[in-house]
Amino acid sequence: MSGKVDTCSCTVIHQEIVDKAAAEIQGHEVSIKLSEFFKMFSDPTRVKLLNALYISEMCVCDIAACLNMTHSAISHQLRLLKMYNLVKSRKEGKIVYYSLADSHVTDILHKGLEHINE
C-alpha cells in the first residue's frame, strides 16, 4: 500500500447537491448535542446496562448483579444515562426501577446490533 490518497482535481462537480447539503446539514450546536448523545453508546458498560434494560425493567441491585458490578458504579452510569434521557425511573415503595426511556432508545440499540451483525 503506497499511502497515497486520491484527491479531486476540481472544486465542485455537483453544485446542486452541495447547495442542498449545505442548506440542510445540522448546525454546530445540534452536531455537538448529537455527538455527546452518541458518546453515551461508546462505553461497553453503558451498552451492557442499556441491553439489560432492553430485556427488562430492573432496580439498581438487580442491574449490579446482572453485570457483576457495584451498586455505586451502576448508579453512576444510570445518572449519566438519565441525564441524556436514555433511561427513566419509577419508584415503588423504597425501590427505584429503571427502564429504557422510550422506543427511540430501543430502536437505536436494535439498529446498532443489526448493523454490527450484518
C-alpha angles and dihedrals in degrees: 000000000000099000090230113145120215111238133189116247094208134058102230131003102172107033093175091058092046091050093048093048093045091051095046103036115113118262124251096262093051090047090053092049092048091048091051090047092054090048086070087067094049095079117081092212092055091046091052090047092050090046090053090051089047086062097045146341108264144179122238092260093055093045090050091051092046093051095034092237137125122271088240093055092048092047090052092052092045091054090055093046091047091049088058092045093245095123134029132198139214128190124227110181106309095337123092115207123202129205138163110288097235147326091286090069090047089050093050092051092045094048092046092052091045090052097049092045094055 
